[in-house]
């Protein structure tokens, strides 16, 4: 089965982000395909490499990055939602005159069209949110 | 791409207080731009999104009531509202800013089953 995943909530404040990760990982381990993981609303905060959780807690951002590397996952952060919340890659920093970037490895910033495309191309679209 | 699928955006939250309604509209417009078969469902506090007369000056937030009226320009004309959610909030279709189809939960559930993609906000 080919899945598309949408993540609507931020890390640590909401279970949705953990559940999305666990679902995605389990699906991949079972041999399913993940067409794309799309981060929207506060979900874009899953993509900041500047999070520093306590050492005895899970590192949600690094966990996503590792999964992306392992399975060549396409993880897309919505550009408009990212701009509102200060998630920045080099292109965005240049375009908007920001002095820093914080996008974690394995993520890329792109438009909402990527979410619609995921809906079109996937057999099942699964939304994790509030 | 080229494929067309039936997308339903499910709106369950009040228009202000959280950003879900506003960012959901952005998805609706993009889905329409991709020429998908788009419909919107409003239930729970989501029915307040369509309530006539948003006044947002006091909370210093940009109002977006007008966007619902503009949806037909994007060929988004299928707006479904849950009757029970309206009734629970003392509202009727006359309180809403755009023409909608009011239906029972069971009917709405049937419509959801016919969709290819359900995005909930």
gemmi code that builds the backbone of each chain (N, CA, C; Angstrom):
import gemmi

chains = {
    "A": [
        ("UNK", (0.848, -1.203, 0.000), (0.000, 0.000, 0.000), (0.881, 1.251, 0.000)),
        ("UNK", (0.439, 2.253, -0.755), (1.185, 3.516, -0.789), (0.466, 4.551, 0.076)),
        ("UNK", (1.150, 5.035, 1.100), (0.541, 5.982, 2.034), (1.067, 7.403, 1.833)),
        ("UNK", (0.184, 8.368, 2.053), (0.597, 9.756, 2.238), (0.287, 10.121, 3.684)),
        ("UNK", (1.179, 10.875, 4.311), (1.018, 11.206, 5.722), (0.984, 12.721, 5.886)),
        ("UNK", (0.019, 13.200, 6.669), (-0.006, 14.631, 6.997), (0.133, 14.785, 8.510)),
        ("UNK", (1.031, 15.662, 8.933), (1.272, 15.894, 10.357), (0.879, 17.336, 10.681)),
        ("UNK", (-0.127, 17.488, 11.523), (-0.689, 18.815, 11.784), (-0.289, 19.432, 13.119)),
        ("UNK", (0.419, 18.677, 13.949), (0.732, 19.204, 15.286), (2.230, 19.175, 15.565)),
        ("UNK", (2.634, 20.038, 16.475), (4.047, 20.184, 16.797), (4.562, 19.086, 17.716)),
        ("UNK", (5.885, 18.997, 17.836), (6.478, 17.968, 18.684), (6.337, 18.327, 20.160)),
        ("UNK", (6.240, 17.318, 21.005), (6.219, 17.459, 22.467), (4.927, 18.030, 23.045)),
        ("UNK", (4.208, 18.894, 22.300), (2.949, 19.408, 22.833), (1.800, 18.465, 22.514)),
        ("UNK", (1.948, 17.645, 21.497), (0.798, 16.866, 21.023), (1.230, 15.481, 20.575)),
        ("UNK", (0.432, 14.500, 20.919), (0.734, 13.110, 20.573), (0.736, 12.865, 19.058)),
        ("UNK", (0.035, 13.729, 18.307), (-0.115, 13.487, 16.863), (1.226, 13.303, 16.171)),
        ("UNK", (2.203, 14.084, 16.598), (3.510, 14.022, 15.970), (4.189, 12.675, 16.249)),
        ("UNK", (4.081, 12.188, 17.481), (4.617, 10.861, 17.822), (3.891, 9.764, 17.050)),
        ("UNK", (2.558, 9.853, 17.039), (1.760, 8.812, 16.365), (2.091, 8.751, 14.880)),
        ("UNK", (2.261, 9.915, 14.267), (2.593, 9.963, 12.840), (3.923, 9.257, 12.596)),
        ("UNK", (4.887, 9.542, 13.459), (6.202, 8.905, 13.324), (6.081, 7.394, 13.482)),
        ("UNK", (5.363, 6.978, 14.528), (5.256, 5.539, 14.803), (4.518, 4.806, 13.685)),
        ("UNK", (3.481, 5.453, 13.151), (2.734, 4.850, 12.039), (3.634, 4.720, 10.808)),
        ("UNK", (4.342, 5.816, 10.505), (5.199, 5.837, 9.318), (6.274, 4.760, 9.413)),
        ("UNK", (6.902, 4.679, 10.576), (7.971, 3.705, 10.789), (7.423, 2.277, 10.665)),
        ("UNK", (6.283, 2.033, 11.301), (5.693, 0.689, 11.269), (5.309, 0.303, 9.833)),
        ("UNK", (4.756, 1.265, 9.087), (4.353, 0.988, 7.704), (5.579, 0.630, 6.860)),
        ("UNK", (6.647, 1.400, 7.038), (7.870, 1.139, 6.268), (8.456, -0.223, 6.629)),
        ("UNK", (8.449, -0.543, 7.913), (9.003, -1.831, 8.357), (8.192, -3.013, 7.839)),
        ("UNK", (6.905, -2.764, 7.590), (6.046, -3.824, 7.037), (6.163, -3.900, 5.520)),
        ("UNK", (6.992, -3.028, 4.938), (7.200, -3.079, 3.490), (6.279, -2.189, 2.678)),
        ("UNK", (5.493, -1.347, 3.360), (4.648, -0.407, 2.618), (5.476, 0.774, 2.126)),
        ("UNK", (4.891, 1.491, 1.192), (5.580, 2.663, 0.653), (4.976, 3.928, 1.265)),
        ("UNK", (5.819, 4.877, 1.633), (5.326, 6.188, 2.061), (5.652, 7.164, 0.941)),
        ("UNK", (4.605, 7.641, 0.268), (4.841, 8.555, -0.854), (5.467, 9.860, -0.365)),
        ("UNK", (4.926, 10.351, 0.756), (5.443, 11.626, 1.287), (4.889, 11.843, 2.688)),
        ("UNK", (5.679, 12.521, 3.533), (5.161, 13.022, 4.812), (5.098, 14.533, 4.678)),
        ("UNK", (3.902, 15.081, 4.895), (3.727, 16.530, 4.724), (3.437, 17.171, 6.079)),
        ("UNK", (4.202, 18.182, 6.432), (4.066, 18.847, 7.730), (3.337, 20.175, 7.544)),
        ("UNK", (2.236, 20.322, 8.284), (1.391, 21.509, 8.127), (1.019, 22.062, 9.506)),
        ("UNK", (0.381, 23.234, 9.529), (0.068, 23.894, 10.811), (1.332, 23.876, 11.700)),
        ("UNK", (1.138, 23.661, 13.028), (2.307, 23.590, 13.915), (3.177, 22.360, 13.661)),
        ("UNK", (2.695, 21.473, 12.811), (3.501, 20.307, 12.437), (4.852, 20.693, 11.855)),
        ("UNK", (4.945, 21.905, 11.290), (6.219, 22.337, 10.707), (7.311, 22.414, 11.771)),
        ("UNK", (6.908, 22.558, 13.049), (7.902, 22.638, 14.124), (8.639, 21.320, 14.358)),
        ("UNK", (8.157, 20.246, 13.737), (8.899, 18.981, 13.787), (10.199, 19.064, 12.999)),
        ("UNK", (10.367, 20.151, 12.231), (11.497, 20.230, 11.306), (12.591, 21.194, 11.755)),
        ("UNK", (12.534, 21.667, 13.006), (13.617, 22.551, 13.430), (14.729, 21.751, 14.106)),
        ("UNK", (15.944, 21.927, 13.600), (17.072, 21.177, 14.163), (17.545, 21.801, 15.474)),
        ("UNK", (16.918, 22.890, 15.912), (17.368, 23.578, 17.131), (16.690, 23.072, 18.394)),
        ("UNK", (15.816, 22.093, 18.302), (15.197, 21.556, 19.521), (16.249, 20.835, 20.359)),
        ("UNK", (16.146, 20.990, 21.679), (17.046, 20.282, 22.590), (16.226, 19.684, 23.721)),
        ("UNK", (15.631, 18.527, 23.495), (14.834, 17.897, 24.555), (15.762, 17.357, 25.653)),
        ("UNK", (15.248, 17.135, 26.857), (16.052, 16.529, 27.921), (16.637, 15.199, 27.436)),
        ("UNK", (17.802, 14.861, 27.968), (18.530, 13.683, 27.450), (17.785, 12.369, 27.629)),
        ("UNK", (16.914, 12.306, 28.650), (16.216, 11.032, 28.858), (14.897, 10.971, 28.103)),
        ("UNK", (14.673, 11.942, 27.212), (13.440, 11.951, 26.419), (13.768, 11.609, 24.966)),
        ("UNK", (12.750, 11.238, 24.189), (12.944, 10.977, 22.773), (13.285, 12.274, 22.053)),
        ("UNK", (14.113, 12.162, 21.006), (14.385, 13.341, 20.186), (13.561, 13.236, 18.910)),
        ("UNK", (12.425, 13.924, 18.915), (11.441, 13.757, 17.843), (11.990, 14.194, 16.486)),
        ("UNK", (12.697, 15.311, 16.481), (13.217, 15.832, 15.207), (14.276, 14.888, 14.639)),
        ("UNK", (15.247, 14.516, 15.473), (16.314, 13.611, 15.003), (15.753, 12.275, 14.537)),
        ("UNK", (14.683, 11.844, 15.223), (14.053, 10.588, 14.889), (13.511, 10.610, 13.448)),
        ("UNK", (12.836, 11.734, 13.107), (12.325, 11.894, 11.736), (13.501, 11.908, 10.745)),
        ("UNK", (14.545, 12.679, 11.076), (15.684, 12.803, 10.159), (16.305, 11.430, 9.889)),
        ("UNK", (16.426, 10.650, 10.957), (17.030, 9.320, 10.835), (16.168, 8.407, 9.948)),
        ("UNK", (14.867, 8.483, 10.162), (13.942, 7.665, 9.368), (14.034, 8.038, 7.888)),
        ("UNK", (14.148, 9.347, 7.645), (14.239, 9.842, 6.264), (15.496, 9.309, 5.604)),
        ("UNK", (16.581, 9.295, 6.367), (17.857, 8.838, 5.808), (17.800, 7.335, 5.524)),
        ("UNK", (17.229, 6.628, 6.470), (17.185, 5.167, 6.363), (16.327, 4.692, 5.188)),
        ("UNK", (15.196, 5.372, 4.984), (14.241, 4.906, 3.979), (14.106, 5.845, 2.786)),
        ("UNK", (14.961, 6.846, 2.713), (14.874, 7.815, 1.632), (13.472, 8.439, 1.568)),
        ("UNK", (12.970, 8.809, 2.751), (11.625, 9.382, 2.893), (11.589, 10.804, 2.350)),
        ("UNK", (10.480, 11.154, 1.701), (10.303, 12.541, 1.269), (9.508, 13.279, 2.355)),
        ("UNK", (10.169, 14.180, 3.066), (9.505, 14.922, 4.156), (9.430, 16.396, 3.772)),
        ("UNK", (8.196, 16.870, 3.582), (7.992, 18.225, 3.069), (7.317, 19.112, 4.109)),
        ("UNK", (7.870, 20.297, 4.283), (7.335, 21.275, 5.219), (6.650, 22.366, 4.411)),
        ("UNK", (5.398, 22.678, 4.747), (4.660, 23.699, 4.000), (5.330, 25.059, 4.146)),
        ("UNK", (5.573, 25.708, 3.009), (6.328, 26.964, 3.036), (5.572, 28.076, 3.771)),
        ("UNK", (4.271, 28.207, 3.523), (3.528, 29.312, 4.153), (3.433, 29.097, 5.664)),
        ("UNK", (3.172, 27.858, 6.068), (3.106, 27.544, 7.495), (4.477, 27.721, 8.141)),
        ("UNK", (5.541, 27.376, 7.409), (6.908, 27.496, 7.918), (7.305, 28.960, 8.092)),
        ("UNK", (6.911, 29.787, 7.121), (7.249, 31.218, 7.211), (6.611, 31.837, 8.448)),
        ("UNK", (5.350, 31.487, 8.695), (4.663, 32.031, 9.869), (5.386, 31.655, 11.157)),
        ("UNK", (5.956, 30.438, 11.176), (6.478, 29.895, 12.438), (7.993, 29.913, 12.531)),
        ("UNK", (8.653, 30.480, 11.518), (10.099, 30.621, 11.611), (10.880, 29.346, 11.373)),
        ("UNK", (10.429, 28.531, 10.432), (11.217, 27.379, 9.998), (11.859, 27.771, 8.668)),
        ("UNK", (13.177, 27.776, 8.642), (13.890, 28.459, 7.565), (14.999, 27.576, 6.983)),
        ("UNK", (15.052, 27.477, 5.653), (16.225, 26.865, 5.009), (17.017, 27.989, 4.330)),
        ("UNK", (18.064, 27.627, 3.604), (18.917, 28.685, 3.043), (18.192, 29.548, 2.036)),
        ("UNK", (17.395, 28.915, 1.197), (16.649, 29.662, 0.186), (15.685, 30.660, 0.819)),
        ("UNK", (14.986, 30.199, 1.842), (14.021, 31.053, 2.544), (14.730, 32.189, 3.283)),
        ("UNK", (15.884, 31.883, 3.877), (16.649, 32.902, 4.601), (17.041, 34.022, 3.646)),
        ("UNK", (17.499, 33.630, 2.473), (17.929, 34.599, 1.476), (16.736, 35.443, 1.020)),
        ("UNK", (15.648, 34.752, 0.690), (14.460, 35.420, 0.151), (13.858, 36.397, 1.143)),
        ("UNK", (13.859, 36.039, 2.405), (13.181, 36.859, 3.405), (14.129, 37.635, 4.308)),
        ("UNK", (15.408, 37.665, 3.949), (16.386, 38.445, 4.694), (16.535, 38.012, 6.138)),
        ("UNK", (16.598, 36.683, 6.374), (16.795, 36.177, 7.738), (18.267, 35.838, 7.947)),
        ("UNK", (18.714, 35.937, 9.209), (20.143, 35.751, 9.471), (20.492, 34.338, 9.942)),
        ("UNK", (19.540, 33.411, 9.858), (19.834, 32.054, 10.304), (18.934, 31.051, 9.597)),
        ("UNK", (19.316, 29.803, 9.650), (18.465, 28.726, 9.145), (18.332, 27.677, 10.245)),
        ("UNK", (17.256, 26.889, 10.191), (17.079, 25.859, 11.224), (16.444, 24.573, 10.702)),
        ("UNK", (16.378, 24.407, 9.398), (15.731, 23.202, 8.868), (16.609, 21.971, 9.123)),
        ("UNK", (16.026, 20.967, 9.726), (16.764, 19.742, 10.072), (17.023, 18.905, 8.819)),
        ("UNK", (18.057, 18.055, 8.853), (18.370, 17.190, 7.705), (17.189, 16.288, 7.349)),
        ("UNK", (17.000, 16.068, 6.059), (15.951, 15.162, 5.604), (14.648, 15.862, 5.287)),
        ("UNK", (14.487, 17.109, 5.748), (13.273, 17.880, 5.448), (13.554, 18.820, 4.277)),
        ("UNK", (12.484, 19.148, 3.535), (12.600, 20.214, 2.547), (11.353, 21.080, 2.623)),
        ("UNK", (11.515, 22.355, 2.263), (10.394, 23.289, 2.306), (9.799, 23.413, 0.911)),
        ("UNK", (8.480, 23.265, 0.807), (7.826, 23.407, -0.494), (6.369, 23.810, -0.302)),
        ("UNK", (5.617, 23.852, -1.388), (4.256, 24.391, -1.318), (3.186, 23.355, -1.001)),
        ("UNK", (1.976, 23.863, -0.800), (0.824, 23.015, -0.483), (0.456, 22.062, -1.624)),
        ("UNK", (0.916, 22.389, -2.824), (0.674, 21.498, -3.954), (1.208, 20.101, -3.675)),
        ("UNK", (2.261, 20.050, -2.859), (2.871, 18.761, -2.505), (1.930, 17.911, -1.650)),
        ("UNK", (1.079, 18.581, -0.878), (0.086, 17.854, -0.075), (-0.997, 17.280, -0.991)),
        ("UNK", (-1.468, 18.116, -1.927), (-2.500, 17.655, -2.856), (-1.961, 16.519, -3.717)),
        ("UNK", (-0.717, 16.662, -4.161), (-0.101, 15.601, -4.959), (-0.031, 14.297, -4.165)),
        ("UNK", (0.293, 14.405, -2.879), (0.342, 13.211, -2.028), (-1.040, 12.560, -1.964)),
        ("UNK", (-2.084, 13.387, -1.882), (-3.449, 12.864, -1.865), (-3.798, 12.143, -3.160)),
        ("UNK", (-3.319, 12.701, -4.275), (-3.618, 12.113, -5.581), (-2.843, 10.810, -5.785)),
        ("UNK", (-1.584, 10.819, -5.410), (-0.708, 9.684, -5.732), (-0.807, 8.520, -4.748)),
        ("UNK", (-1.254, 8.781, -3.523), (-1.255, 7.718, -2.513), (-2.553, 6.913, -2.568)),
        ("UNK", (-2.470, 5.663, -2.149), (-3.679, 4.849, -2.013), (-4.495, 5.321, -0.815)),
        ("UNK", (-3.785, 5.711, 0.246), (-4.437, 6.181, 1.466), (-3.713, 7.400, 2.004)),
        ("UNK", (-4.492, 8.425, 2.351), (-3.923, 9.612, 2.970), (-4.300, 9.541, 4.444)),
        ("UNK", (-3.323, 9.622, 5.321), (-3.606, 9.530, 6.747), (-3.200, 10.837, 7.422)),
        ("UNK", (-4.170, 11.466, 8.105), (-3.908, 12.759, 8.743), (-3.742, 12.563, 10.248)),
        ("UNK", (-2.659, 13.086, 10.796), (-2.442, 13.052, 12.241), (-2.586, 14.474, 12.776)),
        ("UNK", (-3.620, 14.694, 13.591), (-3.864, 16.047, 14.076), (-4.697, 16.041, 15.330)),
        ("UNK", (-5.200, 17.201, 15.675), (-5.946, 17.352, 16.920), (-7.413, 16.995, 16.707)),
    ],
    "B": [
        ("UNK", (0.877, 14.700, -13.275), (-0.226, 14.181, -12.448), (-1.462, 13.904, -13.307)),
        ("UNK", (-2.300, 14.920, -13.478), (-3.446, 14.755, -14.373), (-4.635, 14.058, -13.742)),
        ("UNK", (-4.435, 13.292, -12.674), (-5.557, 12.568, -12.079), (-6.441, 13.516, -11.279)),
        ("UNK", (-7.729, 13.169, -11.231), (-8.635, 13.924, -10.380), (-9.179, 12.993, -9.315)),
        ("UNK", (-9.132, 13.463, -8.098), (-9.689, 12.686, -6.994), (-10.712, 13.523, -6.251)),
        ("UNK", (-11.533, 12.831, -5.482), (-12.512, 13.539, -4.662), (-11.885, 13.857, -3.310)),
        ("UNK", (-11.659, 15.129, -3.073), (-11.084, 15.610, -1.810), (-12.180, 16.232, -0.961)),
        ("UNK", (-12.287, 15.818, 0.285), (-13.182, 16.528, 1.205), (-12.379, 17.084, 2.372)),
        ("UNK", (-12.525, 18.400, 2.593), (-11.865, 19.031, 3.727), (-12.887, 19.100, 4.864)),
        ("UNK", (-12.526, 18.534, 5.985), (-13.448, 18.461, 7.114), (-13.053, 19.505, 8.145)),
        ("UNK", (-13.948, 20.446, 8.357), (-13.654, 21.572, 9.247), (-14.429, 21.429, 10.547)),
        ("UNK", (-13.697, 21.285, 11.640), (-14.366, 21.027, 12.922), (-14.080, 22.083, 13.972)),
        ("UNK", (-13.322, 23.105, 13.612), (-12.910, 24.063, 14.642), (-13.455, 25.464, 14.370)),
        ("UNK", (-13.634, 26.236, 15.422), (-14.102, 27.619, 15.280), (-13.118, 28.406, 14.413)),
        ("UNK", (-13.619, 29.467, 13.736), (-12.762, 30.169, 12.773), (-11.562, 30.871, 13.405)),
        ("UNK", (-11.741, 31.388, 14.597), (-10.633, 32.101, 15.253), (-10.314, 31.381, 16.567)),
        ("UNK", (-9.214, 31.724, 17.173), (-8.799, 31.002, 18.380), (-7.693, 30.009, 18.069)),
        ("UNK", (-7.807, 29.351, 16.926), (-6.712, 28.546, 16.400), (-6.608, 28.842, 14.905)),
        ("UNK", (-5.517, 28.418, 14.304), (-5.262, 28.773, 12.905), (-5.812, 27.741, 11.916)),
        ("UNK", (-6.438, 26.669, 12.443), (-6.837, 25.565, 11.558), (-7.737, 26.010, 10.411)),
        ("UNK", (-8.743, 26.823, 10.704), (-9.710, 27.206, 9.670), (-9.030, 27.992, 8.549)),
        ("UNK", (-8.198, 28.936, 8.935), (-7.507, 29.770, 7.950), (-6.594, 28.919, 7.074)),
        ("UNK", (-5.802, 28.057, 7.698), (-4.856, 27.266, 6.913), (-5.578, 26.163, 6.122)),
        ("UNK", (-6.744, 25.755, 6.593), (-7.549, 24.799, 5.832), (-8.017, 25.428, 4.520)),
        ("UNK", (-8.413, 26.698, 4.583), (-8.851, 27.401, 3.372), (-7.725, 27.462, 2.339)),
        ("UNK", (-6.512, 27.600, 2.813), (-5.374, 27.638, 1.885), (-5.260, 26.311, 1.136)),
        ("UNK", (-5.522, 25.212, 1.842), (-5.482, 23.892, 1.198), (-6.620, 23.763, 0.185)),
        ("UNK", (-7.790, 24.274, 0.548), (-8.941, 24.225, -0.359), (-8.613, 24.933, -1.676)),
        ("UNK", (-8.019, 26.120, -1.580), (-7.727, 26.900, -2.782), (-6.676, 26.203, -3.653)),
        ("UNK", (-5.686, 25.606, -3.012), (-4.652, 24.903, -3.783), (-5.239, 23.650, -4.453)),
        ("UNK", (-6.084, 22.924, -3.712), (-6.704, 21.721, -4.283), (-7.546, 22.107, -5.501)),
        ("UNK", (-8.237, 23.249, -5.394), (-9.043, 23.730, -6.519), (-8.142, 24.108, -7.689)),
        ("UNK", (-7.004, 24.738, -7.389), (-6.059, 25.115, -8.435), (-5.505, 23.872, -9.144)),
        ("UNK", (-5.428, 22.766, -8.423), (-4.977, 21.503, -9.017), (-6.136, 20.768, -9.691)),
        ("UNK", (-7.257, 21.461, -9.810), (-8.443, 20.936, -10.498), (-8.927, 19.612, -9.922)),
        ("UNK", (-8.931, 19.526, -8.608), (-9.485, 18.354, -7.942), (-10.969, 18.575, -7.667)),
        ("UNK", (-11.677, 17.483, -7.414), (-13.100, 17.549, -7.083), (-13.215, 17.820, -5.572)),
        ("UNK", (-13.344, 19.107, -5.228), (-13.225, 19.513, -3.828), (-14.586, 19.760, -3.178)),
        ("UNK", (-14.775, 19.232, -1.989), (-15.945, 19.596, -1.195), (-15.500, 19.906, 0.226)),
        ("UNK", (-16.360, 20.646, 0.937), (-16.045, 21.024, 2.311), (-17.158, 20.549, 3.233)),
        ("UNK", (-16.775, 19.997, 4.356), (-17.766, 19.623, 5.363), (-17.505, 20.441, 6.621)),
        ("UNK", (-18.596, 20.884, 7.246), (-18.474, 21.676, 8.470), (-19.230, 20.967, 9.575)),
        ("UNK", (-18.536, 20.657, 10.653), (-19.213, 20.042, 11.780), (-18.580, 20.500, 13.086)),
        ("UNK", (-19.241, 20.133, 14.189), (-18.817, 20.620, 15.512), (-18.700, 22.156, 15.455)),
        ("UNK", (-17.712, 22.726, 16.155), (-17.551, 24.183, 16.132), (-17.184, 24.707, 14.750)),
        ("UNK", (-16.855, 23.816, 13.830), (-16.543, 24.224, 12.463), (-17.691, 24.968, 11.794)),
        ("UNK", (-18.929, 24.734, 12.252), (-20.067, 25.437, 11.640), (-19.972, 26.950, 11.889)),
        ("UNK", (-19.278, 27.343, 12.944), (-19.096, 28.781, 13.217), (-18.261, 29.465, 12.135)),
        ("UNK", (-17.475, 28.695, 11.395), (-16.677, 29.305, 10.330), (-17.572, 30.015, 9.321)),
        ("UNK", (-18.788, 29.484, 9.125), (-19.691, 30.032, 8.108), (-20.693, 31.035, 8.671)),
        ("UNK", (-20.645, 31.269, 9.951), (-21.594, 32.197, 10.587), (-21.395, 33.594, 9.997)),
        ("UNK", (-22.518, 34.209, 9.616), (-22.484, 35.583, 9.074), (-21.921, 36.563, 10.081)),
        ("UNK", (-21.185, 37.551, 9.595), (-20.825, 38.692, 10.430), (-19.628, 38.507, 11.345)),
        ("UNK", (-18.560, 37.871, 10.839), (-17.318, 37.812, 11.630), (-16.855, 39.234, 11.960)),
        ("UNK", (-16.527, 39.463, 13.209), (-15.952, 40.766, 13.585), (-14.667, 40.510, 14.340)),
        ("UNK", (-13.538, 40.748, 13.691), (-12.264, 40.322, 14.277), (-11.386, 41.482, 14.734)),
        ("UNK", (-11.916, 42.696, 14.590), (-11.099, 43.863, 14.932), (-10.615, 43.788, 16.381)),
        ("UNK", (-11.527, 43.424, 17.260), (-11.213, 43.397, 18.682), (-10.117, 42.424, 19.075)),
        ("UNK", (-9.958, 41.364, 18.289), (-8.905, 40.394, 18.626), (-7.674, 40.567, 17.740)),
        ("UNK", (-7.701, 41.621, 16.915), (-6.547, 41.980, 16.072), (-6.095, 40.834, 15.176)),
        ("UNK", (-7.070, 40.150, 14.611), (-6.772, 39.062, 13.676), (-7.482, 39.374, 12.365)),
        ("UNK", (-6.824, 39.043, 11.250), (-7.434, 39.289, 9.949), (-8.649, 38.366, 9.770)),
        ("UNK", (-9.795, 38.947, 9.431), (-10.996, 38.139, 9.209), (-10.963, 37.505, 7.826)),
        ("UNK", (-11.605, 36.350, 7.674), (-11.600, 35.717, 6.353), (-12.960, 35.189, 5.939)),
        ("UNK", (-14.032, 35.809, 6.484), (-15.386, 35.412, 6.097), (-15.584, 35.507, 4.582)),
        ("UNK", (-14.990, 36.556, 3.980), (-15.179, 36.793, 2.543), (-14.661, 35.646, 1.689)),
        ("UNK", (-13.651, 34.939, 2.189), (-13.064, 33.844, 1.406), (-14.103, 32.766, 1.108)),
        ("UNK", (-15.003, 32.512, 2.070), (-16.018, 31.480, 1.840), (-16.923, 31.889, 0.678)),
        ("UNK", (-17.220, 33.189, 0.603), (-18.058, 33.693, -0.479), (-17.357, 33.614, -1.825)),
        ("UNK", (-16.029, 33.645, -1.795), (-15.259, 33.626, -3.051), (-15.003, 32.213, -3.555)),
        ("UNK", (-15.349, 31.213, -2.766), (-15.013, 29.827, -3.143), (-15.625, 29.426, -4.483)),
        ("UNK", (-16.835, 29.971, -4.764), (-17.472, 29.557, -6.018), (-16.688, 30.040, -7.240)),
        ("UNK", (-15.906, 31.112, -7.068), (-15.050, 31.562, -8.170), (-13.973, 30.525, -8.479)),
        ("UNK", (-13.699, 29.672, -7.522), (-12.706, 28.604, -7.726), (-13.405, 27.269, -8.032)),
        ("UNK", (-14.687, 27.352, -8.371), (-15.488, 26.153, -8.643), (-15.598, 25.222, -7.443)),
        ("UNK", (-15.484, 25.797, -6.254), (-15.721, 25.005, -5.043), (-17.134, 25.353, -4.580)),
        ("UNK", (-18.073, 24.465, -4.884), (-19.472, 24.789, -4.626), (-20.171, 23.785, -3.736)),
        ("UNK", (-19.434, 22.736, -3.339), (-20.052, 21.709, -2.505), (-19.688, 21.929, -1.044)),
        ("UNK", (-20.593, 22.614, -0.342), (-20.388, 22.879, 1.080), (-21.477, 22.157, 1.870)),
        ("UNK", (-21.057, 21.255, 2.723), (-22.002, 20.445, 3.489), (-21.887, 20.775, 4.971)),
        ("UNK", (-23.047, 20.939, 5.607), (-23.048, 21.304, 7.021), (-23.855, 20.281, 7.813)),
        ("UNK", (-23.301, 19.879, 8.939), (-23.951, 18.895, 9.797), (-25.103, 19.544, 10.577)),
        ("UNK", (-26.293, 19.008, 10.341), (-27.505, 19.549, 10.960), (-27.426, 19.554, 12.490)),
        ("UNK", (-26.944, 18.465, 13.072), (-26.881, 18.375, 14.542), (-25.952, 19.424, 15.132)),
        ("UNK", (-24.842, 19.677, 14.480), (-23.891, 20.668, 14.975), (-24.508, 22.062, 14.947)),
        ("UNK", (-25.258, 22.345, 13.843), (-25.951, 23.637, 13.749), (-26.953, 23.768, 14.891)),
        ("UNK", (-27.806, 22.745, 15.034), (-28.884, 22.794, 16.020), (-28.323, 22.940, 17.439)),
        ("UNK", (-27.248, 22.238, 17.730), (-26.656, 22.283, 19.068), (-26.168, 23.680, 19.424)),
        ("UNK", (-25.906, 24.487, 18.380), (-25.405, 25.847, 18.610), (-26.466, 26.904, 18.328)),
        ("UNK", (-27.704, 26.473, 18.191), (-28.809, 27.412, 17.978), (-28.754, 28.107, 16.634)),
        ("UNK", (-28.180, 27.450, 15.632), (-28.033, 28.068, 14.313), (-28.901, 27.343, 13.275)),
        ("UNK", (-29.239, 28.094, 12.203), (-29.872, 27.467, 11.041), (-29.105, 27.934, 9.806)),
        ("UNK", (-29.470, 27.383, 8.652), (-28.787, 27.750, 7.406), (-28.875, 29.250, 7.133)),
        ("UNK", (-29.943, 29.903, 7.664), (-30.090, 31.355, 7.430), (-29.021, 32.172, 8.150)),
        ("UNK", (-28.398, 31.605, 9.142), (-27.340, 32.322, 9.866), (-25.998, 32.277, 9.141)),
        ("UNK", (-25.948, 31.532, 8.047), (-24.654, 31.294, 7.399), (-24.413, 32.244, 6.238)),
        ("UNK", (-23.140, 32.510, 5.936), (-22.778, 33.549, 4.971), (-22.780, 33.065, 3.529)),
        ("UNK", (-22.926, 31.768, 3.303), (-22.955, 31.218, 1.945), (-24.014, 30.118, 1.861)),
        ("UNK", (-24.488, 29.827, 0.631), (-25.442, 28.720, 0.489), (-24.753, 27.387, 0.772)),
        ("UNK", (-25.410, 26.549, 1.552), (-24.834, 25.241, 1.889), (-25.915, 24.173, 1.798)),
        ("UNK", (-25.478, 22.941, 1.850), (-26.422, 21.836, 1.953), (-26.356, 21.301, 3.377)),
        ("UNK", (-27.461, 21.430, 4.087), (-27.506, 20.939, 5.468), (-27.953, 19.486, 5.447)),
        ("UNK", (-27.257, 18.629, 6.158), (-27.627, 17.211, 6.138), (-27.383, 16.542, 7.483)),
        ("UNK", (-27.969, 15.360, 7.614), (-27.808, 14.621, 8.870), (-26.410, 14.018, 8.932)),
        ("UNK", (-26.031, 13.616, 10.138), (-24.735, 12.982, 10.330), (-24.584, 11.727, 9.488)),
        ("UNK", (-25.688, 10.965, 9.393), (-25.633, 9.721, 8.621), (-25.378, 10.019, 7.147)),
        ("UNK", (-26.068, 11.071, 6.623), (-25.869, 11.436, 5.214), (-24.442, 11.917, 4.968)),
        ("UNK", (-23.949, 12.711, 5.916), (-22.587, 13.236, 5.803), (-21.582, 12.079, 5.828)),
        ("UNK", (-21.862, 11.109, 6.683), (-20.998, 9.934, 6.761), (-20.949, 9.177, 5.442)),
        ("UNK", (-22.122, 9.080, 4.792), (-22.197, 8.405, 3.497), (-21.344, 9.134, 2.468)),
        ("UNK", (-21.456, 10.488, 2.475), (-20.667, 11.298, 1.543), (-19.171, 11.094, 1.770)),
        ("UNK", (-18.801, 11.009, 3.063), (-17.378, 10.818, 3.370), (-16.874, 9.501, 2.802)),
        ("UNK", (-17.738, 8.500, 2.851), (-17.337, 7.184, 2.330), (-17.066, 7.226, 0.836)),
        ("UNK", (-17.723, 8.169, 0.132), (-17.553, 8.259, -1.319), (-16.270, 8.985, -1.715)),
        ("UNK", (-15.587, 9.592, -0.739), (-14.412, 10.399, -1.080), (-13.171, 9.532, -1.267)),
        ("UNK", (-12.202, 10.081, -2.018), (-10.894, 9.427, -2.120), (-9.975, 9.900, -1.005)),
        ("UNK", (-10.059, 11.183, -0.689), (-9.149, 11.761, 0.305), (-9.935, 12.634, 1.287)),
        ("UNK", (-9.779, 12.347, 2.564), (-10.397, 13.186, 3.607), (-9.282, 13.883, 4.358)),
        ("UNK", (-9.307, 15.214, 4.348), (-8.316, 15.959, 5.117), (-9.058, 16.667, 6.247)),
        ("UNK", (-8.688, 16.387, 7.483), (-9.446, 16.999, 8.572), (-8.633, 18.078, 9.265)),
        ("UNK", (-9.325, 19.158, 9.574), (-8.685, 20.322, 10.176), (-9.474, 20.749, 11.393)),
    ],
}
model = gemmi.Model(1)
for chain_id, residues in chains.items():
    chain = gemmi.Chain(chain_id)
    for i, (resn, *xyz) in enumerate(residues, 1):
        res = gemmi.Residue()
        res.name, res.seqid = resn, gemmi.SeqId(i, " ")
        for name, pos in zip(("N", "CA", "C"), xyz):
            atom = gemmi.Atom()
            atom.name, atom.element = name, gemmi.Element(name[0])
            atom.pos, atom.b_iso = gemmi.Position(*pos), 0.0
            res.add_atom(atom)
        chain.add_residue(res)
    model.add_chain(chain)
structure = gemmi.Structure()
structure.add_model(model)
structure.setup_entities()
